[in-house]
Amino acid sequence: MRIITRETLKSFWEEYPDCEQSLLAWYKVAKKAKWLNFNEMKSQFGSCKIVGSDRVVFKIKRNKYRLIVKITFVNQIIWIRFIGTHQRSNKIDAKTI
């Protein structure tokens, strides 16, 4: 998968250093992946949740943080749409962000 953009993750873990290893682990797995559908993704990230038609929510660091991405399986692209605390993620609409 092509991930747009790692810099978003880096900026976040610079502000919240306790999630750096969790985000790097997610990034390494996602970058190597060649998922064709949500079920294949779910087999590697069991706690991820699909929201709407193309958004996926990942729990980071035991759900202290949430990562929301837009994914296109056909084109093998992941766009990072949001990374933030669990509390802050509750204030946004994951389907449209």
PEFENHU-V568033 format. One record per helix or strand of 3 or more residues. SS is the DSSP state (2 for helix, 1 for strand). FROM is the first residue (numbers start at 1). TO is the last residue. Records with the same first field share a line. If there is no record, write none. Layout:
SS = FROM-TO / FROM-TO
//
This chain:
1 = 2-4 / 49-51 / 55-60 / 65-72 / 77-85
2 = 6-15 / 17-32 / 38-44 / 86-89
//
